[in-house]
């Protein structure tokens, strides 16, 4: 019988700084501009085909043109905005569904990632995730919600990083950077967040027991039920 420790590419020093706090972007003004423009796109305020004028956006967002231009460059790189040479940037076709499409992409990626991560997550990381889960336990007050968001982010990104597949990990973490934006704009009810929290604990339990198939099935159920429950409530982001 093989009693060796689960293989992992993480060392204790790699996970010692795992924090309950969601990491902040370094370029604050560019990030603010990026998020605000993306919010207007996914809310339908800037429909597909809308020409994005930097001067108008600068006035509306109260920012200088420099971060607006840099934010548009990022949106173009992400495919949310398109630009023909010598012409202005335009909202891409179907961009209003960006966050929904990101969630569907996660459905394809994360059940596979957790299969590999189950045996690679270090005991230290699992302990930290367990502590974060306990800290995010729902209470009568609503102060647990930011902690539940942080637990959500840490659980999914920890699984991605432990998958042992760098392109897969980077893709999931990129998706989670968009998911992080929904923490600020969604109107999810405490009932839905409690449901998500309970499903996160089921995934974590399977990880702790080193049960990859169970963890993968739990992840698939979680992602599917999350989008179905939100659609039923009229909130799909």
C-alpha positions in Angstrom: 0.0 0.0 0.0 1.3 3.4 -0.9 1.3 5.6 2.2 3.3 8.5 0.8 1.9 12.0 1.0 -0.2 13.2 -1.9 1.9 14.7 -4.7 1.8 18.4 -5.1 3.6 21.2 -6.8 2.9 23.5 -3.9 5.3 23.8 -0.9 4.3 25.1 2.5 5.8 28.4 1.6 3.6 28.6 -1.5 0.4 28.5 0.6 1.5 30.2 3.8 0.2 33.5 2.5 -3.2 32.2 1.4 -5.6 34.9 2.7 -9.3 35.1 3.3 -9.1 38.5 1.6 -9.7 38.7 -2.1 -6.5 40.0 -3.8 -6.7 43.5 -5.1 -5.5 44.6 -8.5 -2.4 46.8 -8.6 -3.5 49.2 -11.3 -6.5 50.7 -9.5 -7.7 53.3 -12.0 -7.4 51.0 -15.0 -9.1 48.2 -13.1 -11.9 50.6 -12.1 -12.4 51.7 -15.7 -12.3 48.1 -16.9 -14.9 46.9 -14.4 -17.2 49.9 -14.9 -17.2 49.5 -18.7 -17.7 45.7 -18.5 -20.6 46.3 -16.0 -22.3 48.6 -18.5 -21.8 46.0 -21.2 -23.2 43.0 -19.3 -26.1 45.1 -18.0 -27.0 46.0 -21.6 -26.3 49.7 -21.1 -23.6 49.4 -23.9 -25.2 47.0 -26.4 -23.3 45.0 -29.0 -22.1 47.4 -31.8 -21.9 50.4 -29.5 -18.9 52.7 -30.4 -16.9 53.4 -27.3 -15.6 57.0 -27.3 -12.9 57.6 -24.7 -13.9 61.2 -24.1 -17.5 60.2 -23.3 -16.5 57.3 -21.1 -14.0 59.6 -19.3 -16.8 62.1 -18.5 -19.2 59.4 -17.5 -16.8 57.6 -15.2 -15.0 60.6 -13.9 -11.6 59.3 -14.9 -8.9 60.7 -17.2 -8.6 59.3 -20.7 -5.4 57.4 -19.9 -6.9 54.6 -17.7 -9.9 54.5 -20.1 -7.6 53.8 -23.1 -5.7 51.2 -21.1 -9.0 49.6 -20.0 -10.2 49.4 -23.6 -7.0 47.8 -24.6 -7.6 45.1 -22.0 -11.2 44.6 -23.1 -10.0 44.2 -26.7 -7.4 41.7 -25.6 -10.1 39.7 -23.7 -12.4 39.8 -26.8 -15.2 41.8 -25.1 -14.5 44.8 -27.3 -13.3 44.8 -30.9 -11.4 47.4 -32.9 -10.6 47.6 -36.6 -7.3 49.5 -37.3 -7.8 53.2 -37.6 -11.3 53.0 -36.1 -12.9 53.3 -32.7 -13.4 50.4 -30.3 -16.8 48.7 -30.6 -18.6 46.4 -28.1 -18.3 42.8 -29.5 -21.3 40.8 -30.7 -22.8 38.9 -27.8 -20.5 40.6 -25.2 -23.6 41.2 -22.9 -23.5 37.5 -22.2 -19.9 37.5 -21.2 -20.3 36.6 -17.5 -22.9 33.8 -18.3 -20.5 32.4 -21.0 -17.7 32.5 -18.5 -19.7 30.4 -16.1 -20.4 27.9 -18.9 -16.7 27.7 -19.6 -16.1 26.9 -15.9 -18.5 24.0 -16.3 -16.2 22.5 -18.9 -13.0 23.1 -16.9 -13.4 22.8 -13.2 -14.8 19.3 -12.9 -11.7 18.1 -14.8 -9.4 20.2 -12.7 -10.7 18.9 -9.4 -10.0 15.3 -10.5 -6.3 16.1 -10.5 -6.3 18.5 -7.6 -7.8 16.1 -5.2 -4.6 14.2 -4.7 -2.3 17.2 -5.1 -3.7 19.7 -2.6 -1.4 19.8 0.4 -2.7 19.1 3.9 -1.7 22.7 4.8 -3.9 24.1 2.0 -6.8 21.9 3.0 -6.5 23.1 6.6 -6.5 26.7 5.5 -9.6 26.1 3.3 -11.3 24.4 6.1 -10.6 27.4 8.4 -11.9 29.8 5.7 -15.0 27.7 5.4 -15.7 27.9 9.1 -15.1 31.7 9.1 -17.7 32.0 6.3 -20.4 30.0 8.1 -23.8 31.8 7.6 -25.2 33.6 10.6 -28.3 35.7 11.3 -26.3 38.8 10.4 -25.2 39.5 6.8 -21.5 40.1 7.7 -20.7 36.5 6.6 -21.4 37.2 3.0 -18.1 38.9 2.1 -16.3 35.9 3.8 -18.4 33.5 1.8 -17.4 35.3 -1.4 -13.7 35.0 -0.3 -14.2 31.3 0.5 -15.7 30.8 -2.9 -12.7 32.5 -4.6 -10.1 30.7 -2.5 -11.6 27.2 -3.0 -11.9 27.4 -6.7 -8.6 29.0 -7.4 -6.8 26.6 -4.9 -8.2 23.7 -6.9 -7.1 25.3 -10.2 -3.6 25.8 -9.0 -3.3 22.3 -7.6 -4.5 20.7 -10.9 -0.9 20.4 -12.2 -2.0 21.8 -15.5 -0.7 25.3 -16.0 -3.0 26.3 -19.0 -6.0 24.8 -17.2 -5.1 26.6 -14.0 -4.6 30.0 -15.7 -7.9 29.6 -17.6 -9.9 28.9 -14.4 -8.2 31.7 -12.4 -9.0 34.1 -15.3 -12.6 33.0 -15.1 -12.6 33.6 -11.4 -11.3 37.1 -11.9 -14.5 37.8 -13.8 -16.5 35.9 -11.2 -15.0 38.2 -8.5 -16.7 41.1 -10.3 -20.1 39.5 -9.8 -19.6 39.7 -6.0 -20.1 43.5 -6.4 -22.9 43.6 -8.9 -25.1 40.6 -8.3 -28.2 40.7 -6.1 -28.0 37.1 -4.9 -30.2 36.3 -2.0 -28.8 35.0 1.3 -30.7 31.8 0.5 -28.8 31.3 -2.7 -25.5 32.1 -1.0 -26.2 29.6 1.8 -26.9 27.0 -0.9 -23.6 27.8 -2.6 -21.8 27.6 0.8 -23.2 24.2 1.6 -22.2 22.9 -1.8 -18.7 24.3 -1.3 -18.4 22.3 1.9 -19.4 19.1 0.1 -16.6 19.7 -2.4 -14.2 20.5 0.4 -15.1 17.3 2.2 -14.5 15.2 -0.9 -11.1 16.9 -1.3 -10.2 16.1 2.4 -11.2 12.5 1.9 -9.1 12.3 -1.3 -12.1 11.2 -3.4 -11.5 12.7 -6.9 -14.7 11.3 -8.6 -16.9 12.5 -5.7 -15.2 15.9 -5.8 -15.7 16.2 -9.6 -19.3 15.2 -9.4 -19.9 17.7 -6.6 -18.2 20.4 -8.6 -20.3 19.7 -11.6 -23.5 19.7 -9.6 -22.5 22.9 -7.9 -21.8 24.8 -11.1 -24.9 23.5 -12.8 -27.3 24.2 -9.9 -25.8 27.6 -9.4 -26.6 28.8 -12.9 -30.0 27.1 -12.9 -31.0 28.6 -9.5 -29.9 32.0 -10.6 -31.8 31.8 -13.9 -34.9 30.8 -11.9 -34.5 33.9 -9.8 -33.9 36.1 -12.8 -30.3 36.7 -11.9 -27.9 34.9 -14.2 -24.7 36.8 -13.4 
